[in-house]
Amino acid sequence: MVNEWNGLGSKEKSVSSLAIFKFKLRNMAINELYYYGPRSENIQLTRMQIQCSSLNAHLCFCLHVVNDAKYSCGFAEEDPTHFSFSCP
């Protein structure tokens, strides 16, 4: 937290009230890469990366919620690669 405070400019540090301080913090430059693309797609991609999606392979092998990793199209295992590139 000290590093964050030290990284603020003198204008942000010398405001007259807490409300103005919060307003200035909210309106500081935002990292554009953090907010890149639609949020819903970013959530789905993150879930696939951390193996916590609703794909049967994740539900079966990682989360132990279902007993079978078989995909509805008949493929042996519903994983992100099959889902993204091969599944009809």
PDB file of N, CA, C and O in Angstrom:
ATOM      1  N   MET A   1       0.825  -1.183   0.000  1.00  0.00           N
ATOM      2  CA  MET A   1       0.000   0.000   0.000  1.00  0.00           C
ATOM      3  C   MET A   1       0.872   1.250   0.000  1.00  0.00           C
ATOM      4  O   MET A   1       0.523   2.257  -0.615  1.00  0.00           O
ATOM      5  N   VAL A   2       1.999   1.182   0.687  1.00  0.00           N
ATOM      6  CA  VAL A   2       2.906   2.326   0.725  1.00  0.00           C
ATOM      7  C   VAL A   2       3.404   2.652  -0.679  1.00  0.00           C
ATOM      8  O   VAL A   2       3.480   3.822  -1.055  1.00  0.00           O
ATOM      9  N   ASN A   3       3.742   1.629  -1.451  1.00  0.00           N
ATOM     10  CA  ASN A   3       4.201   1.857  -2.822  1.00  0.00           C
ATOM     11  C   ASN A   3       3.115   2.506  -3.676  1.00  0.00           C
ATOM     12  O   ASN A   3       3.407   3.367  -4.507  1.00  0.00           O
ATOM     13  N   GLU A   4       1.872   2.099  -3.475  1.00  0.00           N
ATOM     14  CA  GLU A   4       0.763   2.703  -4.221  1.00  0.00           C
ATOM     15  C   GLU A   4       0.631   4.184  -3.865  1.00  0.00           C
ATOM     16  O   GLU A   4       0.476   5.032  -4.744  1.00  0.00           O
ATOM     17  N   TRP A   5       0.694   4.484  -2.568  1.00  0.00           N
ATOM     18  CA  TRP A   5       0.594   5.878  -2.112  1.00  0.00           C
ATOM     19  C   TRP A   5       1.754   6.704  -2.679  1.00  0.00           C
ATOM     20  O   TRP A   5       1.550   7.821  -3.154  1.00  0.00           O
ATOM     21  N   ASN A   6       2.947   6.160  -2.628  1.00  0.00           N
ATOM     22  CA  ASN A   6       4.111   6.880  -3.146  1.00  0.00           C
ATOM     23  C   ASN A   6       4.033   7.066  -4.658  1.00  0.00           C
ATOM     24  O   ASN A   6       4.636   7.992  -5.200  1.00  0.00           O
ATOM     25  N   GLY A   7       3.309   6.209  -5.328  1.00  0.00           N
ATOM     26  CA  GLY A   7       3.173   6.318  -6.771  1.00  0.00           C
ATOM     27  C   GLY A   7       2.161   7.367  -7.213  1.00  0.00           C
ATOM     28  O   GLY A   7       2.109   7.721  -8.391  1.00  0.00           O
ATOM     29  N   LEU A   8       1.362   7.864  -6.283  1.00  0.00           N
ATOM     30  CA  LEU A   8       0.388   8.901  -6.629  1.00  0.00           C
ATOM     31  C   LEU A   8       1.087  10.233  -6.840  1.00  0.00           C
ATOM     32  O   LEU A   8       2.142  10.494  -6.263  1.00  0.00           O
ATOM     33  N   GLY A   9       0.485  11.074  -7.675  1.00  0.00           N
ATOM     34  CA  GLY A   9       1.018  12.408  -7.892  1.00  0.00           C
ATOM     35  C   GLY A   9       0.685  13.329  -6.725  1.00  0.00           C
ATOM     36  O   GLY A   9      -0.157  13.000  -5.888  1.00  0.00           O
ATOM     37  N   SER A  10       1.339  14.470  -6.671  1.00  0.00           N
ATOM     38  CA  SER A  10       1.113  15.410  -5.561  1.00  0.00           C
ATOM     39  C   SER A  10      -0.306  15.974  -5.595  1.00  0.00           C
ATOM     40  O   SER A  10      -0.851  16.296  -4.540  1.00  0.00           O
ATOM     41  N   LYS A  11      -0.923  16.104  -6.771  1.00  0.00           N
ATOM     42  CA  LYS A  11      -2.291  16.612  -6.855  1.00  0.00           C
ATOM     43  C   LYS A  11      -3.272  15.653  -6.194  1.00  0.00           C
ATOM     44  O   LYS A  11      -4.197  16.084  -5.505  1.00  0.00           O
ATOM     45  N   GLU A  12      -3.072  14.346  -6.403  1.00  0.00           N
ATOM     46  CA  GLU A  12      -3.968  13.356  -5.797  1.00  0.00           C
ATOM     47  C   GLU A  12      -3.791  13.296  -4.278  1.00  0.00           C
ATOM     48  O   GLU A  12      -4.755  13.072  -3.546  1.00  0.00           O
ATOM     49  N   LYS A  13      -2.567  13.496  -3.811  1.00  0.00           N
ATOM     50  CA  LYS A  13      -2.295  13.414  -2.368  1.00  0.00           C
ATOM     51  C   LYS A  13      -2.795  14.637  -1.598  1.00  0.00           C
ATOM     52  O   LYS A  13      -3.079  14.530  -0.405  1.00  0.00           O
ATOM     53  N   SER A  14      -2.907  15.782  -2.245  1.00  0.00           N
ATOM     54  CA  SER A  14      -3.210  17.018  -1.520  1.00  0.00           C
ATOM     55  C   SER A  14      -4.642  17.500  -1.698  1.00  0.00           C
ATOM     56  O   SER A  14      -4.890  18.704  -1.636  1.00  0.00           O
ATOM     57  N   VAL A  15      -5.576  16.607  -1.913  1.00  0.00           N
ATOM     58  CA  VAL A  15      -6.975  17.019  -2.052  1.00  0.00           C
ATOM     59  C   VAL A  15      -7.563  17.364  -0.695  1.00  0.00           C
ATOM     60  O   VAL A  15      -7.033  16.973   0.345  1.00  0.00           O
ATOM     61  N   SER A  16      -8.674  18.109  -0.719  1.00  0.00           N
ATOM     62  CA  SER A  16      -9.234  18.623   0.538  1.00  0.00           C
ATOM     63  C   SER A  16     -10.200  17.676   1.234  1.00  0.00           C
ATOM     64  O   SER A  16     -10.482  17.863   2.417  1.00  0.00           O
ATOM     65  N   SER A  17     -10.719  16.658   0.535  1.00  0.00           N
ATOM     66  CA  SER A  17     -11.676  15.757   1.192  1.00  0.00           C
ATOM     67  C   SER A  17     -11.518  14.329   0.661  1.00  0.00           C
ATOM     68  O   SER A  17     -10.936  14.102  -0.400  1.00  0.00           O
ATOM     69  N   LEU A  18     -12.043  13.392   1.416  1.00  0.00           N
ATOM     70  CA  LEU A  18     -11.997  11.984   1.030  1.00  0.00           C
ATOM     71  C   LEU A  18     -12.817  11.740  -0.236  1.00  0.00           C
ATOM     72  O   LEU A  18     -12.413  10.951  -1.090  1.00  0.00           O
ATOM     73  N   ALA A  19     -13.961  12.408  -0.365  1.00  0.00           N
ATOM     74  CA  ALA A  19     -14.812  12.228  -1.541  1.00  0.00           C
ATOM     75  C   ALA A  19     -14.068  12.653  -2.812  1.00  0.00           C
ATOM     76  O   ALA A  19     -14.148  11.963  -3.829  1.00  0.00           O
ATOM     77  N   ILE A  20     -13.363  13.754  -2.768  1.00  0.00           N
ATOM     78  CA  ILE A  20     -12.602  14.220  -3.930  1.00  0.00           C
ATOM     79  C   ILE A  20     -11.451  13.260  -4.221  1.00  0.00           C
ATOM     80  O   ILE A  20     -11.150  12.986  -5.382  1.00  0.00           O
ATOM     81  N   PHE A  21     -10.808  12.749  -3.172  1.00  0.00           N
ATOM     82  CA  PHE A  21      -9.711  11.791  -3.330  1.00  0.00           C
ATOM     83  C   PHE A  21     -10.204  10.536  -4.059  1.00  0.00           C
ATOM     84  O   PHE A  21      -9.553  10.056  -4.987  1.00  0.00           O
ATOM     85  N   LYS A  22     -11.350  10.014  -3.636  1.00  0.00           N
ATOM     86  CA  LYS A  22     -11.923   8.827  -4.272  1.00  0.00           C
ATOM     87  C   LYS A  22     -12.295   9.112  -5.719  1.00  0.00           C
ATOM     88  O   LYS A  22     -12.070   8.276  -6.594  1.00  0.00           O
ATOM     89  N   PHE A  23     -12.862  10.289  -5.977  1.00  0.00           N
ATOM     90  CA  PHE A  23     -13.222  10.666  -7.342  1.00  0.00           C
ATOM     91  C   PHE A  23     -11.998  10.710  -8.234  1.00  0.00           C
ATOM     92  O   PHE A  23     -12.033  10.221  -9.363  1.00  0.00           O
ATOM     93  N   LYS A  24     -10.917  11.288  -7.741  1.00  0.00           N
ATOM     94  CA  LYS A  24      -9.681  11.378  -8.534  1.00  0.00           C
ATOM     95  C   LYS A  24      -9.096   9.995  -8.795  1.00  0.00           C
ATOM     96  O   LYS A  24      -8.591   9.736  -9.887  1.00  0.00           O
ATOM     97  N   LEU A  25      -9.157   9.108  -7.812  1.00  0.00           N
ATOM     98  CA  LEU A  25      -8.643   7.746  -8.009  1.00  0.00           C
ATOM     99  C   LEU A  25      -9.437   7.001  -9.074  1.00  0.00           C
ATOM    100  O   LEU A  25      -8.861   6.296  -9.902  1.00  0.00           O
ATOM    101  N   ARG A  26     -10.759   7.155  -9.054  1.00  0.00           N
ATOM    102  CA  ARG A  26     -11.602   6.471 -10.032  1.00  0.00           C
ATOM    103  C   ARG A  26     -11.356   6.982 -11.449  1.00  0.00           C
ATOM    104  O   ARG A  26     -11.559   6.248 -12.416  1.00  0.00           O
ATOM    105  N   ASN A  27     -10.927   8.211 -11.576  1.00  0.00           N
ATOM    106  CA  ASN A  27     -10.766   8.806 -12.896  1.00  0.00           C
ATOM    107  C   ASN A  27      -9.319   8.845 -13.371  1.00  0.00           C
ATOM    108  O   ASN A  27      -9.006   9.525 -14.348  1.00  0.00           O
ATOM    109  N   MET A  28      -8.434   8.123 -12.690  1.00  0.00           N
ATOM    110  CA  MET A  28      -7.053   8.033 -13.149  1.00  0.00           C
ATOM    111  C   MET A  28      -6.985   7.130 -14.370  1.00  0.00           C
ATOM    112  O   MET A  28      -7.948   6.425 -14.670  1.00  0.00           O
ATOM    113  N   ALA A  29      -5.877   7.140 -15.068  1.00  0.00           N
ATOM    114  CA  ALA A  29      -5.707   6.316 -16.272  1.00  0.00           C
ATOM    115  C   ALA A  29      -5.933   4.844 -15.939  1.00  0.00           C
ATOM    116  O   ALA A  29      -5.483   4.349 -14.906  1.00  0.00           O
ATOM    117  N   ILE A  30      -6.628   4.165 -16.823  1.00  0.00           N
ATOM    118  CA  ILE A  30      -6.961   2.755 -16.641  1.00  0.00           C
ATOM    119  C   ILE A  30      -6.093   1.923 -17.576  1.00  0.00           C
ATOM    120  O   ILE A  30      -5.864   2.313 -18.721  1.00  0.00           O
ATOM    121  N   ASN A  31      -5.614   0.789 -17.101  1.00  0.00           N
ATOM    122  CA  ASN A  31      -4.839  -0.127 -17.931  1.00  0.00           C
ATOM    123  C   ASN A  31      -5.767  -0.716 -18.992  1.00  0.00           C
ATOM    124  O   ASN A  31      -6.649  -1.515 -18.677  1.00  0.00           O
ATOM    125  N   GLU A  32      -5.567  -0.319 -20.245  1.00  0.00           N
ATOM    126  CA  GLU A  32      -6.461  -0.739 -21.323  1.00  0.00           C
ATOM    127  C   GLU A  32      -6.419  -2.242 -21.582  1.00  0.00           C
ATOM    128  O   GLU A  32      -7.431  -2.820 -21.979  1.00  0.00           O
ATOM    129  N   LEU A  33      -5.285  -2.880 -21.369  1.00  0.00           N
ATOM    130  CA  LEU A  33      -5.195  -4.320 -21.605  1.00  0.00           C
ATOM    131  C   LEU A  33      -6.015  -5.109 -20.591  1.00  0.00           C
ATOM    132  O   LEU A  33      -6.504  -6.195 -20.901  1.00  0.00           O
ATOM    133  N   TYR A  34      -6.171  -4.571 -19.380  1.00  0.00           N
ATOM    134  CA  TYR A  34      -6.956  -5.258 -18.349  1.00  0.00           C
ATOM    135  C   TYR A  34      -8.421  -5.345 -18.763  1.00  0.00           C
ATOM    136  O   TYR A  34      -9.090  -6.331 -18.456  1.00  0.00           O
ATOM    137  N   TYR A  35      -8.922  -4.335 -19.451  1.00  0.00           N
ATOM    138  CA  TYR A  35     -10.319  -4.285 -19.858  1.00  0.00           C
ATOM    139  C   TYR A  35     -10.496  -4.572 -21.343  1.00  0.00           C
ATOM    140  O   TYR A  35     -11.424  -4.046 -21.958  1.00  0.00           O
ATOM    141  N   TYR A  36      -9.631  -5.395 -21.937  1.00  0.00           N
ATOM    142  CA  TYR A  36      -9.668  -5.681 -23.363  1.00  0.00           C
ATOM    143  C   TYR A  36     -10.743  -6.705 -23.691  1.00  0.00           C
ATOM    144  O   TYR A  36     -10.766  -7.783 -23.097  1.00  0.00           O
ATOM    145  N   GLY A  37     -11.621  -6.395 -24.610  1.00  0.00           N
ATOM    146  CA  GLY A  37     -12.630  -7.329 -25.079  1.00  0.00           C
ATOM    147  C   GLY A  37     -13.837  -7.426 -24.173  1.00  0.00           C
ATOM    148  O   GLY A  37     -13.864  -6.840 -23.090  1.00  0.00           O
ATOM    149  N   PRO A  38     -14.842  -8.172 -24.624  1.00  0.00           N
ATOM    150  CA  PRO A  38     -16.072  -8.352 -23.840  1.00  0.00           C
ATOM    151  C   PRO A  38     -15.807  -9.140 -22.558  1.00  0.00           C
ATOM    152  O   PRO A  38     -15.102 -10.149 -22.579  1.00  0.00           O
ATOM    153  N   ARG A  39     -16.364  -8.683 -21.462  1.00  0.00           N
ATOM    154  CA  ARG A  39     -16.144  -9.314 -20.153  1.00  0.00           C
ATOM    155  C   ARG A  39     -16.594 -10.772 -20.142  1.00  0.00           C
ATOM    156  O   ARG A  39     -15.898 -11.625 -19.590  1.00  0.00           O
ATOM    157  N   SER A  40     -17.740 -11.073 -20.742  1.00  0.00           N
ATOM    158  CA  SER A  40     -18.256 -12.450 -20.700  1.00  0.00           C
ATOM    159  C   SER A  40     -17.299 -13.422 -21.396  1.00  0.00           C
ATOM    160  O   SER A  40     -17.103 -14.544 -20.930  1.00  0.00           O
ATOM    161  N   GLU A  41     -16.702 -12.989 -22.515  1.00  0.00           N
ATOM    162  CA  GLU A  41     -15.736 -13.859 -23.199  1.00  0.00           C
ATOM    163  C   GLU A  41     -14.477 -14.034 -22.369  1.00  0.00           C
ATOM    164  O   GLU A  41     -13.916 -15.128 -22.319  1.00  0.00           O
ATOM    165  N   ASN A  42     -14.028 -12.975 -21.720  1.00  0.00           N
ATOM    166  CA  ASN A  42     -12.842 -13.070 -20.871  1.00  0.00           C
ATOM    167  C   ASN A  42     -13.069 -14.021 -19.704  1.00  0.00           C
ATOM    168  O   ASN A  42     -12.166 -14.761 -19.314  1.00  0.00           O
ATOM    169  N   ILE A  43     -14.274 -14.002 -19.148  1.00  0.00           N
ATOM    170  CA  ILE A  43     -14.603 -14.909 -18.043  1.00  0.00           C
ATOM    171  C   ILE A  43     -14.553 -16.359 -18.520  1.00  0.00           C
ATOM    172  O   ILE A  43     -13.989 -17.214 -17.838  1.00  0.00           O
ATOM    173  N   GLN A  44     -15.142 -16.645 -19.690  1.00  0.00           N
ATOM    174  CA  GLN A  44     -15.144 -18.013 -20.209  1.00  0.00           C
ATOM    175  C   GLN A  44     -13.732 -18.499 -20.510  1.00  0.00           C
ATOM    176  O   GLN A  44     -13.391 -19.641 -20.201  1.00  0.00           O
ATOM    177  N   LEU A  45     -12.908 -17.644 -21.112  1.00  0.00           N
ATOM    178  CA  LEU A  45     -11.526 -18.031 -21.403  1.00  0.00           C
ATOM    179  C   LEU A  45     -10.739 -18.281 -20.123  1.00  0.00           C
ATOM    180  O   LEU A  45      -9.948 -19.222 -20.054  1.00  0.00           O
ATOM    181  N   THR A  46     -10.945 -17.461 -19.127  1.00  0.00           N
ATOM    182  CA  THR A  46     -10.260 -17.654 -17.849  1.00  0.00           C
ATOM    183  C   THR A  46     -10.687 -18.959 -17.203  1.00  0.00           C
ATOM    184  O   THR A  46      -9.849 -19.691 -16.675  1.00  0.00           O
ATOM    185  N   ARG A  47     -11.979 -19.261 -17.236  1.00  0.00           N
ATOM    186  CA  ARG A  47     -12.470 -20.523 -16.672  1.00  0.00           C
ATOM    187  C   ARG A  47     -11.835 -21.723 -17.364  1.00  0.00           C
ATOM    188  O   ARG A  47     -11.506 -22.716 -16.716  1.00  0.00           O
ATOM    189  N   MET A  48     -11.662 -21.630 -18.690  1.00  0.00           N
ATOM    190  CA  MET A  48     -11.012 -22.732 -19.412  1.00  0.00           C
ATOM    191  C   MET A  48      -9.545 -22.843 -19.024  1.00  0.00           C
ATOM    192  O   MET A  48      -9.027 -23.949 -18.866  1.00  0.00           O
ATOM    193  N   GLN A  49      -8.872 -21.710 -18.869  1.00  0.00           N
ATOM    194  CA  GLN A  49      -7.448 -21.734 -18.519  1.00  0.00           C
ATOM    195  C   GLN A  49      -7.201 -22.322 -17.140  1.00  0.00           C
ATOM    196  O   GLN A  49      -6.213 -23.026 -16.934  1.00  0.00           O
ATOM    197  N   ILE A  50      -8.086 -22.041 -16.197  1.00  0.00           N
ATOM    198  CA  ILE A  50      -7.886 -22.553 -14.837  1.00  0.00           C
ATOM    199  C   ILE A  50      -8.635 -23.866 -14.602  1.00  0.00           C
ATOM    200  O   ILE A  50      -8.742 -24.336 -13.469  1.00  0.00           O
ATOM    201  N   GLN A  51      -9.148 -24.448 -15.679  1.00  0.00           N
ATOM    202  CA  GLN A  51      -9.849 -25.731 -15.654  1.00  0.00           C
ATOM    203  C   GLN A  51     -11.029 -25.727 -14.688  1.00  0.00           C
ATOM    204  O   GLN A  51     -11.206 -26.638 -13.880  1.00  0.00           O
ATOM    205  N   CYS A  52     -11.826 -24.671 -14.802  1.00  0.00           N
ATOM    206  CA  CYS A  52     -13.000 -24.524 -13.949  1.00  0.00           C
ATOM    207  C   CYS A  52     -14.222 -24.148 -14.794  1.00  0.00           C
ATOM    208  O   CYS A  52     -15.104 -23.428 -14.326  1.00  0.00           O
ATOM    209  N   SER A  53     -14.271 -24.633 -16.031  1.00  0.00           N
ATOM    210  CA  SER A  53     -15.384 -24.306 -16.921  1.00  0.00           C
ATOM    211  C   SER A  53     -16.482 -25.353 -16.789  1.00  0.00           C
ATOM    212  O   SER A  53     -16.392 -26.278 -15.981  1.00  0.00           O
ATOM    213  N   SER A  54     -17.510 -25.186 -17.596  1.00  0.00           N
ATOM    214  CA  SER A  54     -18.600 -26.163 -17.587  1.00  0.00           C
ATOM    215  C   SER A  54     -18.371 -27.282 -18.595  1.00  0.00           C
ATOM    216  O   SER A  54     -19.288 -28.057 -18.867  1.00  0.00           O
ATOM    217  N   LEU A  55     -17.160 -27.384 -19.157  1.00  0.00           N
ATOM    218  CA  LEU A  55     -16.837 -28.505 -20.039  1.00  0.00           C
ATOM    219  C   LEU A  55     -16.794 -29.789 -19.216  1.00  0.00           C
ATOM    220  O   LEU A  55     -16.330 -29.788 -18.076  1.00  0.00           O
ATOM    221  N   ASN A  56     -17.271 -30.862 -19.789  1.00  0.00           N
ATOM    222  CA  ASN A  56     -17.360 -32.128 -19.050  1.00  0.00           C
ATOM    223  C   ASN A  56     -16.008 -32.607 -18.533  1.00  0.00           C
ATOM    224  O   ASN A  56     -15.938 -33.196 -17.455  1.00  0.00           O
ATOM    225  N   ALA A  57     -14.934 -32.367 -19.281  1.00  0.00           N
ATOM    226  CA  ALA A  57     -13.610 -32.782 -18.815  1.00  0.00           C
ATOM    227  C   ALA A  57     -13.248 -32.077 -17.513  1.00  0.00           C
ATOM    228  O   ALA A  57     -12.697 -32.700 -16.604  1.00  0.00           O
ATOM    229  N   HIS A  58     -13.548 -30.798 -17.415  1.00  0.00           N
ATOM    230  CA  HIS A  58     -13.257 -30.058 -16.183  1.00  0.00           C
ATOM    231  C   HIS A  58     -14.181 -30.485 -15.055  1.00  0.00           C
ATOM    232  O   HIS A  58     -13.751 -30.636 -13.912  1.00  0.00           O
ATOM    233  N   LEU A  59     -15.465 -30.679 -15.385  1.00  0.00           N
ATOM    234  CA  LEU A  59     -16.417 -31.100 -14.359  1.00  0.00           C
ATOM    235  C   LEU A  59     -16.088 -32.485 -13.823  1.00  0.00           C
ATOM    236  O   LEU A  59     -16.330 -32.768 -12.650  1.00  0.00           O
ATOM    237  N   CYS A  60     -15.542 -33.349 -14.666  1.00  0.00           N
ATOM    238  CA  CYS A  60     -15.240 -34.723 -14.264  1.00  0.00           C
ATOM    239  C   CYS A  60     -13.891 -34.834 -13.555  1.00  0.00           C
ATOM    240  O   CYS A  60     -13.818 -35.328 -12.430  1.00  0.00           O
ATOM    241  N   PHE A  61     -12.824 -34.373 -14.211  1.00  0.00           N
ATOM    242  CA  PHE A  61     -11.474 -34.619 -13.709  1.00  0.00           C
ATOM    243  C   PHE A  61     -10.977 -33.591 -12.692  1.00  0.00           C
ATOM    244  O   PHE A  61     -10.182 -33.923 -11.813  1.00  0.00           O
ATOM    245  N   CYS A  62     -11.439 -32.359 -12.807  1.00  0.00           N
ATOM    246  CA  CYS A  62     -10.930 -31.299 -11.927  1.00  0.00           C
ATOM    247  C   CYS A  62     -11.873 -30.989 -10.770  1.00  0.00           C
ATOM    248  O   CYS A  62     -11.445 -30.855  -9.624  1.00  0.00           O
ATOM    249  N   LEU A  63     -13.155 -30.878 -11.084  1.00  0.00           N
ATOM    250  CA  LEU A  63     -14.122 -30.485 -10.058  1.00  0.00           C
ATOM    251  C   LEU A  63     -14.866 -31.667  -9.450  1.00  0.00           C
ATOM    252  O   LEU A  63     -15.508 -31.528  -8.408  1.00  0.00           O
ATOM    253  N   HIS A  64     -14.784 -32.834 -10.095  1.00  0.00           N
ATOM    254  CA  HIS A  64     -15.408 -34.082  -9.618  1.00  0.00           C
ATOM    255  C   HIS A  64     -16.916 -33.915  -9.368  1.00  0.00           C
ATOM    256  O   HIS A  64     -17.448 -34.350  -8.347  1.00  0.00           O
ATOM    257  N   VAL A  65     -17.580 -33.272 -10.333  1.00  0.00           N
ATOM    258  CA  VAL A  65     -19.011 -33.035 -10.224  1.00  0.00           C
ATOM    259  C   VAL A  65     -19.806 -34.028 -11.055  1.00  0.00           C
ATOM    260  O   VAL A  65     -20.905 -34.426 -10.667  1.00  0.00           O
ATOM    261  N   VAL A  66     -19.258 -34.431 -12.197  1.00  0.00           N
ATOM    262  CA  VAL A  66     -19.916 -35.430 -13.044  1.00  0.00           C
ATOM    263  C   VAL A  66     -19.014 -36.654 -13.158  1.00  0.00           C
ATOM    264  O   VAL A  66     -17.811 -36.579 -12.906  1.00  0.00           O
ATOM    265  N   ASN A  67     -19.613 -37.789 -13.544  1.00  0.00           N
ATOM    266  CA  ASN A  67     -18.859 -39.033 -13.614  1.00  0.00           C
ATOM    267  C   ASN A  67     -18.251 -39.315 -14.979  1.00  0.00           C
ATOM    268  O   ASN A  67     -17.364 -40.161 -15.092  1.00  0.00           O
ATOM    269  N   ASP A  68     -18.711 -38.620 -16.020  1.00  0.00           N
ATOM    270  CA  ASP A  68     -18.273 -38.927 -17.375  1.00  0.00           C
ATOM    271  C   ASP A  68     -17.813 -37.654 -18.080  1.00  0.00           C
ATOM    272  O   ASP A  68     -18.490 -36.627 -18.028  1.00  0.00           O
ATOM    273  N   ALA A  69     -16.663 -37.730 -18.736  1.00  0.00           N
ATOM    274  CA  ALA A  69     -16.125 -36.577 -19.459  1.00  0.00           C
ATOM    275  C   ALA A  69     -16.537 -36.583 -20.918  1.00  0.00           C
ATOM    276  O   ALA A  69     -16.107 -35.718 -21.681  1.00  0.00           O
ATOM    277  N   LYS A  70     -17.357 -37.537 -21.322  1.00  0.00           N
ATOM    278  CA  LYS A  70     -17.754 -37.675 -22.722  1.00  0.00           C
ATOM    279  C   LYS A  70     -18.582 -36.468 -23.166  1.00  0.00           C
ATOM    280  O   LYS A  70     -19.413 -35.950 -22.419  1.00  0.00           O
ATOM    281  N   TYR A  71     -18.331 -36.040 -24.398  1.00  0.00           N
ATOM    282  CA  TYR A  71     -19.025 -34.890 -24.950  1.00  0.00           C
ATOM    283  C   TYR A  71     -20.300 -35.344 -25.640  1.00  0.00           C
ATOM    284  O   TYR A  71     -20.395 -36.495 -26.066  1.00  0.00           O
ATOM    285  N   SER A  72     -21.268 -34.473 -25.755  1.00  0.00           N
ATOM    286  CA  SER A  72     -22.556 -34.834 -26.352  1.00  0.00           C
ATOM    287  C   SER A  72     -22.449 -35.196 -27.832  1.00  0.00           C
ATOM    288  O   SER A  72     -23.343 -35.857 -28.361  1.00  0.00           O
ATOM    289  N   CYS A  73     -21.372 -34.776 -28.519  1.00  0.00           N
ATOM    290  CA  CYS A  73     -21.201 -35.116 -29.939  1.00  0.00           C
ATOM    291  C   CYS A  73     -20.622 -36.521 -30.106  1.00  0.00           C
ATOM    292  O   CYS A  73     -20.507 -37.006 -31.232  1.00  0.00           O
ATOM    293  N   GLY A  74     -20.254 -37.183 -29.006  1.00  0.00           N
ATOM    294  CA  GLY A  74     -19.719 -38.529 -29.071  1.00  0.00           C
ATOM    295  C   GLY A  74     -18.215 -38.597 -28.902  1.00  0.00           C
ATOM    296  O   GLY A  74     -17.661 -39.691 -28.793  1.00  0.00           O
ATOM    297  N   PHE A  75     -17.539 -37.462 -28.877  1.00  0.00           N
ATOM    298  CA  PHE A  75     -16.091 -37.440 -28.671  1.00  0.00           C
ATOM    299  C   PHE A  75     -15.782 -37.943 -27.271  1.00  0.00           C
ATOM    300  O   PHE A  75     -16.563 -37.725 -26.344  1.00  0.00           O
ATOM    301  N   ALA A  76     -14.654 -38.612 -27.114  1.00  0.00           N
ATOM    302  CA  ALA A  76     -14.321 -39.276 -25.853  1.00  0.00           C
ATOM    303  C   ALA A  76     -14.204 -38.307 -24.675  1.00  0.00           C
ATOM    304  O   ALA A  76     -14.574 -38.658 -23.555  1.00  0.00           O
ATOM    305  N   GLU A  77     -13.698 -37.100 -24.909  1.00  0.00           N
ATOM    306  CA  GLU A  77     -13.484 -36.184 -23.797  1.00  0.00           C
ATOM    307  C   GLU A  77     -13.762 -34.751 -24.241  1.00  0.00           C
ATOM    308  O   GLU A  77     -13.156 -34.257 -25.192  1.00  0.00           O
ATOM    309  N   GLU A  78     -14.671 -34.099 -23.551  1.00  0.00           N
ATOM    310  CA  GLU A  78     -14.993 -32.713 -23.861  1.00  0.00           C
ATOM    311  C   GLU A  78     -13.961 -31.805 -23.184  1.00  0.00           C
ATOM    312  O   GLU A  78     -14.084 -31.485 -22.002  1.00  0.00           O
ATOM    313  N   ASP A  79     -12.960 -31.403 -23.934  1.00  0.00           N
ATOM    314  CA  ASP A  79     -11.930 -30.518 -23.409  1.00  0.00           C
ATOM    315  C   ASP A  79     -11.892 -29.239 -24.251  1.00  0.00           C
ATOM    316  O   ASP A  79     -12.531 -29.184 -25.301  1.00  0.00           O
ATOM    317  N   PRO A  80     -11.165 -28.218 -23.818  1.00  0.00           N
ATOM    318  CA  PRO A  80     -11.149 -26.947 -24.545  1.00  0.00           C
ATOM    319  C   PRO A  80     -10.672 -27.060 -25.991  1.00  0.00           C
ATOM    320  O   PRO A  80     -11.186 -26.353 -26.857  1.00  0.00           O
ATOM    321  N   THR A  81      -9.709 -27.924 -26.272  1.00  0.00           N
ATOM    322  CA  THR A  81      -9.204 -28.058 -27.631  1.00  0.00           C
ATOM    323  C   THR A  81     -10.280 -28.605 -28.563  1.00  0.00           C
ATOM    324  O   THR A  81     -10.517 -28.054 -29.638  1.00  0.00           O
ATOM    325  N   HIS A  82     -10.924 -29.681 -28.150  1.00  0.00           N
ATOM    326  CA  HIS A  82     -11.998 -30.259 -28.965  1.00  0.00           C
ATOM    327  C   HIS A  82     -13.142 -29.252 -29.107  1.00  0.00           C
ATOM    328  O   HIS A  82     -13.650 -29.044 -30.209  1.00  0.00           O
ATOM    329  N   PHE A  83     -13.547 -28.631 -28.003  1.00  0.00           N
ATOM    330  CA  PHE A  83     -14.645 -27.695 -28.011  1.00  0.00           C
ATOM    331  C   PHE A  83     -14.374 -26.512 -28.941  1.00  0.00           C
ATOM    332  O   PHE A  83     -15.273 -26.069 -29.656  1.00  0.00           O
ATOM    333  N   SER A  84     -13.151 -26.003 -28.937  1.00  0.00           N
ATOM    334  CA  SER A  84     -12.806 -24.807 -29.710  1.00  0.00           C
ATOM    335  C   SER A  84     -12.529 -25.073 -31.185  1.00  0.00           C
ATOM    336  O   SER A  84     -12.856 -24.242 -32.032  1.00  0.00           O
ATOM    337  N   PHE A  85     -11.923 -26.236 -31.508  1.00  0.00           N
ATOM    338  CA  PHE A  85     -11.429 -26.442 -32.862  1.00  0.00           C
ATOM    339  C   PHE A  85     -12.084 -27.588 -33.637  1.00  0.00           C
ATOM    340  O   PHE A  85     -12.144 -27.533 -34.865  1.00  0.00           O
ATOM    341  N   SER A  86     -12.569 -28.609 -32.960  1.00  0.00           N
ATOM    342  CA  SER A  86     -13.014 -29.816 -33.675  1.00  0.00           C
ATOM    343  C   SER A  86     -14.491 -30.077 -33.618  1.00  0.00           C
ATOM    344  O   SER A  86     -15.034 -30.691 -34.536  1.00  0.00           O
ATOM    345  N   CYS A  87     -15.163 -29.640 -32.586  1.00  0.00           N
ATOM    346  CA  CYS A  87     -16.557 -30.019 -32.358  1.00  0.00           C
ATOM    347  C   CYS A  87     -17.480 -29.341 -33.378  1.00  0.00           C
ATOM    348  O   CYS A  87     -17.383 -28.139 -33.624  1.00  0.00           O
ATOM    349  N   PRO A  88     -18.364 -30.133 -33.957  1.00  0.00           N
ATOM    350  CA  PRO A  88     -19.312 -29.556 -34.928  1.00  0.00           C
ATOM    351  C   PRO A  88     -20.306 -28.653 -34.230  1.00  0.00           C
ATOM    352  O   PRO A  88     -21.180 -28.079 -34.879  1.00  0.00           O
TER     353      PRO A  88
END
